[in-house]
Structures are given as structure tokens and as C-alpha cells.
Amino acid sequence: MLTFVGRGWGCARALAPRATGASLLVVPGSRPALTFGAARESWATDRLYSAADLKEKLDMSRFPVENIRNFSIIAHVDHGKSTLADRLLELTGTIDKTKNNKQVLDKLQVERERGITVKAQTASLFHNYEGKQYLLNLIDTPGHVDFSYEVSRSLAACQGVLLVVDANEGIQAQTVANFFLAFEAQLSVIPVINKIDLKNADPERVENQIEKVFDIPSDECIKISAKLGTNVESVLQAVIERIPPPKVHRKNPLRALVFDSTFDHYRGVVANVALFDGVVSKGDKIVSAHTQKTYEVNEVGVLNPNEQPTHKLYAGQVGYLIAGMKDVTEAQIGDTLHLHKQPVEPLPGFKSAKPMVFAGIYPVDQSEYNNLKSAIEKLTLNDSSVTIHRDSSLALGAGWRLGFLGLLHMEVFNQRLEQEYNASVILTTPTVPYKAVLSSSKLIKEYREKEITIINPAQFPDKSKVTEYLEPVVLGTIITPDEYTGKIMMLCQARRAVQKNMMFIDQNRVMLKYLFPLNEIVVDFYDSLKSLSSGYASFDYEDAGYQTAELVKMDILLNGNTVEELVTVVHKDKAHSIGKAMCERLKDCLPRQLFEIAIQASIGSKIIARETVKAYRKNVLAKCVSLGIFTSIQNKAFIILEKTVKSGSARKIIEMSALRIIWCGC
């Protein structure tokens, strides 16, 4: 349970008071840029490096450690992180000012279409301030809860963060979660109130929220409009004055942290690294502390925001490194790189990506299996957080069971498959990973462990084989206007949530903390929350381990045959209501046949719900069966009808029809 008391969060505050005055951007032979508007005509001349200079390799030795600032932008989704990053790139002359500068660092098509950041991006900014040349390494991070893993990776390479808050919406759930990530990493926090140009903006209210929730004095907040460029130069000034330089030693042996990686089909793995000690250059032989493999460095450089090769990278700097790694697994996130025959103590790594949602994925046509396999392999080269397990289904054929960070992550992955590889797939209902504690030594010997993890509901073990079941739980944070508190509390109680804390962050907004079973929120909780609160509530969660639960496996039967793709794991108290709802949805969606279809939900051998899809024709043989009267023609017709109902082809037609509602969210 989190409590907010006193002013004990000193290390989360800015290290120095915000200075006043405009940020001067002066290069010999150019005009000073005092304001955003006045800088428009001088961007080309104000660049620290011209386009011709950037074609040559940069000399990174001209930036001493005290002139380096590594910082990240964190915020709730759609609070203006990428827009602020665009303005910073323009102010420092990294990119030309044009009307097309929207989400410059967001390179994926799905990011631009949805207006969200999915993958963290890095850019090195060169800036002149008070006669000194500064190297500002910016990392733009995602804002959705599913990608908090990306945020935690990025913060490990930084010394400070810009915490962006919408002047209209105020503090949201992901704002709180991101602040705690920065606070735990002991980073300097600069609060930035964005969108002050909006009609309903109330920056004073947001200042009070920041002071009450985060214990950061309101006079340290910077009010800006990233869209219009208002007061953005003060952000650059604050980054230089409030964020400390990295604490590194360039004379020590190389020690570099891998905080991200991408795959290039021609050059192999491009690893994003933050140097904590030493120097690295082309031709150096480096060793991975995790795999103990040796590589020769082919290229080093910085992102500006595109790749720009340099002669060397020095301690305190952030850049990229290409060393002939052929697989993204060779550049493990959190791995430490050091020089050959100069071993060092590995840096503390990140927590590995933990899949929270699993779903089966199958090609619409089995003839497309190899194409889909190739597409998934290529896509996972740039997304190491996706886990893959081969799977097969009687109705859908061969496929895979993939693990994702959340529902949005799964949707983005599916959308990228369609857009980038033109692949059409069938996704099964998302499930969460359960655990079971085995009861006998024979089973423990068979599974080679006492506690097993179940990612496919069809493989859920029988109660006779286990002593207890465990389900994943999360600590959820909900921030909502107080008039919706009662409705939201009822929703949380209906989802088996346990209240942990409640706090008013201002006169009109409440922050609720609940312990949720993950399977209760994974499908439609967010939609229900938004519906109840008229769209004003925000939700965020973090992993809270596992807890004991009374779980049962519920099968769906069509004419007595179990449909494996519709098997679900539910809590014992909710089994009847969920089974009834699924049978009703199936009845509405399944097409009628020339024979009757019985839809049943069962737990073991016990039927808990049933619906029937009536046949198209009247059963003229029913009376004959009851009376035992058959002519030879009637007898033959009855036998043919019985064979049709029991045939594999008919069963497959029914099962495929049932899978139309596989994403119904019952």
C-alpha cells in the first residue's frame, strides 16, 4: 500500500531552482535565438553541426562529462511527450522546422496511425548554452501501461526525467506509475505542465496536484505548450541546470549497458548502449558478460535522430553499436559489454520482460503457415518482449501461442503483421498464466518441478493432481472524478478486487488502489471503466505476484464434443454466470444447420449451462423413434441423419462457426 506523507521525497525533486531568462542558442556567425518565434529564421545557421559536417564522422571527445545530460520524457498516454520531443529537436537545430514535424521519433506506421508511442526512441541533441557546447541525449518513452517495461529500460540510462502532465486532464494513473519508476531509480524529476493553450486548461490546479501527490514544489513546474512552442526553451534550460551529469570514469576499462536493440537485415543487431566507463571504437573486441561471446565492433555512433557514425563513444554518452550479432537474443537487455581480456563487474540489469497475456495465433489458411511463420520471426527480431510457443488445434490447425505485455501490445503486434507482412490471422481469446502446485512426488518427477505454469487453458491440470491453484494479481491504480467513485467501486468489487487505499488528490479527483486478479481486467475492464466514468477515469497496474484461488476449467461442448479453443479457466464462484453468457453468445452467432446443435458449458462431467440451436426442418422421424415404427426408407434416412450429425466435417463446420466469437470477451 502506498501512502503520501510529509516531504520526504527529496531525491525526486529538481537539484537546482529553475533559472529565469531565455535560453541563448549562439554559434559564431549566427544570430541569437531568444524565443521560439525568433528562432524560426535561424535554425539552419544555429546548428552546432551543418549537414556537411554530419556526413563525416563526429568527434565525440569534444564533449566532456560535465557537458553531457542524459534524460527521458515520461508521461501518461497522449499528454504530449512526442510533441515536446519534436519541439526540442527543432530548437536545437537537429531537424528543420516544418509543418510535417509530427511524431518525428515515432517511426512505426502503427504509432503514427494511433498517435501513440510503442517503442522508445533515442536522439542526441547538440546545444549551445552560455558559451558551452552540451550533448543532450533524449529518450522518448511510451505512455501506455503495457509498455512500462520500455520505460524502465530507458530510465536506467538516464540521470533525470521530464515528467509531462496535461494541463487539462491533470495527473493520471500512468503519471503516478512513471513517477515511481523515476523515484526508485533516484533520478531528478522536472515537472512540465503541457497544453496550457487549451481552452479548459487549469495549470494552477495541476501544480497543486503535483505538489500534493509527488511533493514537488509548485514553483519548480514549467508551463509550456509543446504544440505552439510556448516556453519550450525553458525546458532545455532546466535540463542543463537541474539534471546532473553522469557519474562515469573514462580512464577505466569499458563497461557499457545494453538498454535496447533492433535488428537490421544487412548489418545484424544494432544495440543501443549507455557507456558507464571507458571508451569504445571501431575494431575493438568486446565480450558479452551474459553469453561470454566475443565480437568485433564494426561501427559506433549516435542517433541524431538517424544513425550518425562517430570515431569513438566515450563514458557518459548514449549511442548505438554494431558488432556482427546475428540474433537479438545475443544483445540481451540489461547485458554488460566489456573489452576482450578486460573483464569488469556487470552492471545491475533490468527485470526481464514478463508476458501478462497469452493468445493463440493461427493462419486463416494453413497454406499460409510458412509465410506467417516467417513474418512472426521477423517481427519478433525487433520485439524481444514477445514469447513464442508452438501450438496446434483440431479446428484451426498448426499455429503458435504468443505471450504479450498486455492487450494493446497484442493489438499492435497483430496490426503490424497485417500492415507490414500482409498476413491474415485468427487470434484466440487472451488468457493469463496460472500456476499449480503438484500434489504427488510422481507428478513432480514427471514435470521436473513442484510448481508448474499453465499458459494454455486446455492444459489446465485436474484438481486431483494439485494441492492448490495460483492466479496472477496486479496492484491497480484508478484516478477518477469523485462523482463516479461509487460506480467504480461497485465495478471493482464485481471483479473480485480488494481495496488497498483511497486518497483525494484535489477537491474533485480521487485516487483508488485495488488488488485485482489479472484475469478479471485483461479483456474488458478498461472499456467498462471508461463507460462508467464517461471517459474521465484512467487506469494503470503493476505486477503483484500470485495468490491462491479456487479455479476450475470450464469446457464448451458442441453436440457433446469439446471445442479446445473455447476452453477457459474461471473462478469457481463465477463459473455459472460466465458459462451461461458464453452459451447464449454462441447460440446467437452459430448458423442453424439441418440438425439440432446442443451448446453446453461443463466443469468436469457436470453441465452448468445449456442452449440449443434448433434445426432448419421439422424432425419427422421423432414420432417414429418414440413409437419404434420404421419403414426401410425411414430407417435409412434416420441412419444418414445420425451419421451427418456425428461426422467430422459437420463438427468442424460447427467449431469454425463457434470461433467467430472467439474475441467476444464473455
N, C-alpha and C positions, 0 to 999 in steps of 0.2 A: 504494500500500500504506500502510495506516495503522499507526502504531506509538504506543505509550503509554509515555512515559518521563518521569521527573522530575516536577517540579511547575511546569511552565512555562505552565499554562493559567490564569494569574492572572485574566484578564478574564472567565473563565467563573464565577468564584466570586462569592458574595454580597459586596456592597460594605461591609456593616457586620455585626458579630456579631449573632446573634439575641438580642433582648432577652427578658427573662423577665417574668412577670406577666401578668395578664389584660388583655384589650382592653376599655377602658371605652367604652360607647356611651351618651352622655349628651346629652339635649336638655332645655332648660329646661321644667320642669313634668312631667318623666317620671322613671322610676326607672332607675338604672344597671344595665346588663346585664353582669355579671361572667363568667357562664358560659353555655354553650349552654342548659342546663336552665333557669337563672333567667331567661333572655331570653324564654321562651315566652309569658309573660303580658304582656310589654311591647312586643311588636312593633308594634302599631298606634300606640302613643304615641311609640315611639322613632324613627319615620320622620322623616327630615330634611324631607320634603315630604309633606303629607297628600294624600288623594285629591282634595280640593277644590283644593289648590294645583296639582296636576298637570293639572287641566283648563285652567288658564291657562298661558300661555307662561312657561317658566322663564327666569330671568335668569342666564346663564352667566358674567357678568362677576364674580360674587362668588367665583369660584374662580381665584385667582392661579396662575401656572405652578408655583410651588413646592408647591402643594397638589394637583397632578394626578399620577396614576400610571397609565400605560398598560401592561398586562401581558396575557399569554396563558397558557393552560393547554395543555401538550403532554404526551403520554404514548403508550405502546403501546395498541393497541385493547383495550378492556374493562378498563382499570386504574382507572377511576372518575373520569374528567375531568368528565363531565356531572353526576354525583352531587355532586362537590365544588362545581361551579358552582351547583347548586341550593341547597346549604347557605350559600354566600356571599351569594346573593340573599336568603335568609331572614334571615341575620344582620344585613345592612344594611337590612332592612325594605323591600326592593324588592318582595318578594312576601309574602303572608301564609303562615304556617306551617300547612300541611295535609298530610294523608296522600297527597294526589294530586300532590304536587310531585315528579314523576319525569321527568327529561329535559325540563325546562321550556323550555330553549333549542332543543331538537330539535323542529322544527315539522312536518317531513315525516312522513307515515304510515309510510313505509318505515323511517325512523330509529327510530320507536317500536316497530315490529314486530320489527326485527332487534336492537334495543338498541345501535345504533352511531350515531356522528355522521358525516354525509355532507357537510354544508355548514357552514362556520364561521359562528358567530353572535356578535353583539356585544351587550353590555349595559353601561350606565353605572350605577355604584353610588355612592350618596351616603352618606358615613360620617363620624361624629364620632370623633375620636381626640385625646385630651389637649387638649380645648378647641378644636380646629381642625376645620373642615369640609373633607373631602377628596372629590375626584372620582376614583373608581377606574373606569377603562374596561377591562372584561374581554372577552376574545375566546376563546370555546371552540372548539377546533380538532378536526378528525377525527383518528383514531388509525391508520387502515389505510394501508398503503403506497401504495395507489392514489391517496390524496388528500393526499400530501405537498406537492403544488402549492398546496393550500388553506393548509397550514401555513406555507409560505414567504411567501405573500401576507400572512398575518396578522402575522408577525413583523416585517415592515417598518414597521408602525405602532406597535410596542411598544418599551419600554426594558428590559423584563425578562420572565422566564417562570417559571411554576411547573412544574417537571419532576416529574410524578406517577409513582411506581413502586409496584407491587403488593408488599405485604409478604410475600405467599405465593410469588409467581412470580419476583420479583426483576427484574433488568434483562433486557429482551427486545430483539429486533433493532430494532424501531421506536423504542425508548427511545434507543438509540445514535444512530440516524439523526436523530431530532429534536434531540438534544443538539448534534450538529454543526451543524445549521441555526442554532440559537441562538448557538452559539460563533462561527460565521463572521460572524454579524450583530453580534457584540460586545455581547450582551445579558447582563444579570445573571441568574444562574440560582439559583433557590431550590428545592432538592430536597425533595419531600414524599413520605413513605412512607405509603401509604394501606392500608386494610383490616387494621389492626392487631388488629381484633376477631375475625378468623378463627382457627379452631382451630389450623391449621398455620402461622400467621404467624410469621416469624422476622425482625423488623426489624433486629436486630444484624447478621445475615448480609447483608442488603440494604445497610446502612450501609457495611460493608466493601467490597461490590461497587462502590458509588458512589465511594468514596474511591480504589479501585484503578483503575477504568476512567476516571472523569471527573476525578480529582484534586481532588475537593471534600471538605474535612474532614468527618468523620462528625458532629461536634458542630453542624454547620450544617443537618443534616437535621431536618425537622419530622415527628413521628409523629402520624398522625391516623386517625380512622375517619369518612369522609365520610358513610357510611350512618347512623351513630348520632349524628354531630355532635361526636364527641370531639376536643377540642383544635383545632377548626377556627378559633376566634377567633385562635389564634396565627398562622395563615396570613395573615389580614388585617393583623395587626400587622407581620409580616415584609414584606409587600408595601409598606407605608408606609415602613418603616425601611431596607429593603435595596435597593429599586428606586429609581433616581434619577428626578427629574422630567425631562420632555422639555426638550431644549435648543432653544428657539424664540425668535422675536422678533416681538412683536405689533405693533410700530410699522412693520415692513417691509411691502411690498406682499404681497398674498395669494399664498400658494403652498400648494396642497392636493394630497395624493396620493390617487388613487382606488385602494383596495385590494380592493374587492368591489362588486358591483352586482346588483340584482334588477329584475324587470320587473313593473309594476303596469298592468293593462289600462285603468285610468281615468286614471292620473297619469303614465304613461310610466316611464322608468328612474329607480329610486331608487338613487343612488350612495352607497356608504359611503366616507367621506373621513376622512383624518387631516390636520389643519392643522399645517403646519410654520412658517408665517409668516403674519402679518396677521389680518384679520377678514373674515367673510362674513355677509351678512344678506339678507333677502328684498328683491327689487328690484335687487340688484347684477347687473351684466352681466359674465359670466365667459366665458373663452375656453379651449378645449381646446388644449393645446400639441401634441397629436398630430394632430388633424383640422383645427385652426385655425377651428373653427366657434364662433360666438358664441351664448350662451344667456342668458336672464334667469332668475334664481333665483326660484322660486315658493314654496319652503319649505325651512327648515333645522331641524334638531332633533337630539335624542339618542334612543337606544334604551334603554328603561327597564323591561323588555326590549322592550315595544311602542313604536311610534313616539310621541315626545312633542315637539311643536314648541317651538322657542325663538325668542327675538328675534334672537340672533346666535350664531355659533360663533367661538371665539377660538383663536389659535395654541396648540398643545399638546393640544387637545381632539379627540375622535373622535366623529363623528356621521353623519347622513345628509343628503343634499342632493337636491332635486328641481328640475330646470331645464328640463322640457319635452323631454328627449331621447326620441326615438321608437323608438330601437333600441339594444339592449345594446352593439352594436359602437361606438356613439358614446361610451360610457363605457369605454374600453379600460383593462384592468387595468394599473396602473403609470403611467397617464397623469397629467399635472400640469395642474391648473386654476389660472388666474390671472385677475386683473381685466382688463377691456377697456382697451386702451391703456396697460397697465402690465405689459409682458412681463417674465418672470423666467426664470432658468436652470432648465430642467426637472430634477426630481428623478430620480435613477437609478431606472429602472423595474425591474420583476420580469422574470424569464425567462418568455416566453410559454408557455402550456400546450402540451405536446408529446404528441400521441397515441402510445401504446405498442402498442395493439391495434386492429385493424380487423376489422369484420364486416359482412356484407351483411344488410340487413333488408328484408323483403318482407311485404305483406299476405297473410293466408291466402286471402282472396278479393279478386280485382282490383277488384271493385265498391267495395271499401272503401279504394281508393287515396287518394282526396281527403281522406277522414276521417283516415287515418293521416298524410298529409302535413301537415294542419292540426295534429294532435297533436304531431308531431315539431317543427314550427316553434314552437309554444307552449312546449314543454318546453325547447328549446334557448335560448329567451329568458332563462331563469334558469340555464342551464348553458353558459357560453361555452367550456368546455373540450372540448365535443363538436364534431368536424368532420364536415361533410356533403358527400358527392359523389353525384350521381345515378348509378344503375346499372340494368341490365336483364338478364334471364335468359330463355332459351328455355323453361325448365321453370317458373320462378316468376313471370315477367312483370316489370313495372316495379317498381323499388324504389330503395334507397339503400345506399351504402357509408359507414358511420359510423366515426369514429375515437374511441377511448376511452382513458382514462388507465390502465386495467387491466381484469381480468376482473370484479372486484367492481363497478367503475364501470359496466360493461356490464350486469351483472345488475340493478343498482339502476335504471338507465335503463329497461330492459325492464319491470321491476316497476312503475315509475311510469307507464309507458304503459298497462299493464293496469289499474292501480288508479284513476288519475286521469282516463283518457280511454277506458277500456273497449275498448282496441284489442288485437286478437289478431294476432300477427306470427310470421314464420318467421325465425330467426336462423341464419346460416351459420357454419361453423367459423371461429373467430377466427384471424387471421394477423397477422404483424408487417410493418412497412415495410422492404423491401430496397432496395439501391441497385445500379446497374450503370454501369460506366464504358464509354462507347461507343467503338468502335474506329475508325470512319471519319469523315472530315470531312462527308461527305454526310449521315450519320445525325445528327451534331451539329447541322448546319444544319436538319435536319428537326425535331428535338426542341428546338432552340434552347438546348441546354446539353449539356455533356460528360458530366455525371453525373446520371442520372435516378433518381427514386424510384418504386418499384413497390408499390402498396398492394393490388392485386388480382392473385392468383397467375395468373389466366388471361391477364394481360398481360405475363407474365414473358418477356423477350426471349431469343432463341436465342443459344447460345454463340458462334456465328459473327459476331454483331453487337457483341459486347462484349469488352473486354480482361480484365476481372475483375468478379466479383460481391462485394458487401459486405453483411454482415449486422449487425444491431444487437447490441451486447453490453452487459451490465449487471454492476456490481460488487455481488455478493450477500453479505449478512451472515447467518450462521446461528448461533444460540445454542442449545445443547443440553446435557443432562446427559451426562457423559463416557462412560457405558456405551453410548451409541448412536453414538459417534463413528465407529467402523469402518463400520457400515452406511450412515451418511450420506455418508461419503467415497466408498464404492462407488457410491451413487446419483449423486453429483456427477460422478464420472468417467464413468458411463454417459451423462450428459447433456453430455459434451464440455466440462466445466468445468475451469479451470486454477486450482489453489490458490495464493493470494497470501499468506495469513497464518493463523496459528493461535495462540490465546492462552487461557490458563486465567484466567477472571475470579474464580474462587474454587476451593475444593477439589473441587467436584463439577460445575462448569459450564465449558463450552468455547465460545469464540467463533471461528468459522471464517469466512474471507473467500475467496470464489471469484469468478473472472471467468466468467460464463455467457453463452452465446449466448441471446438473448431468446426465440427460438422454441422452445428446449428447456424453458423454465419457464412458458410462458404458459398452458398448458392444465391439466396435471395434476401438475406438480411439487410444488405446495404440499400436495395431498392425499397424495401418496406420502411426502413428508417427515413429515407428521403421523402417517401409518400406521406408518412405521418407528420413530418415536420415541415411540409410544404417546400422541401429542398434546402432548408436552412441548417440542418444538423450535419455535422461532419464526424467521421469515424476513423479510428486508427487502432491497430492492435500490435502486440508483440508476443513472442512465444513465451509460454509459462510452463512448459513441460507436459507431463502426463498425469492423469488422475484415474482412480478406479471407477468403473461404471458398469451398469447392468446392460450389456449389449447383446443383441440377438441378430442372427442372419435371417433376412426376410426374402423368400423366393417368390417370383411371379411365374405362375403356370398358365399356359395356354393349351386348353384341351388336355390337361394332365402332364404336359411337357414343360420342364423348367427352361426359361429363357435366361441364359447365363448373363447376358448384357444388362438385364434389368434387376439382377440381384443387388440388394442394398444391405448395409449394416445400420440398424436403428437402435435407439434406446427402447428398453422394454416397455416403458410407460407410454411411448408414442407409436408403438408398432401398429395398433389397430387403426388409428386415425390416418397414418401415412399409407398403410395398405389399402384402406378404403378409397383414399384420394387417388392413388395410382390406378386402381381398378376402374374407377369412374372415368379418369382421363383416357385410359386405354379403350374403354367402351366407346367414347366419343370419337376417337381417332381411327380405330380399326375399321377397315371397309367390310361390309357384310359379304358373306360367301354363300354358296349353295348349301352350306351345312352350318349348324349351330357352333358358336365359339364360346367356350367357358373360360372366363378370366378369373383367376384365383390368386390370392396372396396367402402364403403359408409360412409358418415358423415350424421347422421340422416337419412333422406329419400332421400338424394342426392347421386347418384352414381358418383364417381370421377374417377374410373378406372375399366376396364373390360378386361378379357382374356377368351378364350373358349378352352376347351379340346374336340376335335372332337370325335365322336363315332366311334367304330370299323367298323360298317356296314353302308351301304348306306340307307338313310331313304326313303324306297319305299312308305311309306304312305303319304309323304309330299304333292305329287301332288293330292292324293285323298282328303286330308283335304282341299286344296285350291279350288278344284272343287266341294266339297261336295258329292263326289261319294264314297259309301261304299257298299261293299258286306257284308254279315253276317260274313264271315271269317275275312275280313279286319277290320271290326268294332270290333270284339273280340280281334284281335291282337293289335289294337290301344289302347283298354282299358287296356290290360295286360301291354303294354309298359308304359302307363301313370302311372299305379299303381306301377310298378317297380321303376320308377324314383322318385316317391313320398314316397316310403316305407321307414320305419325307418332303416331297415337293410342296404339298399343301401346308405342311408345318413350317417350311421355310418362308412361304408367302406370308403366313400369319406373323412370323417372327420379324421379318423385314418391315412389315407394316407397323408392328409394335415399336420398332426402333425410330419411327418418325417422331415420336415424342420423347426420345432419349434425353432431350435437353429441356424437358418441361419443368423441371425443378420441383417435382411433387415432394 
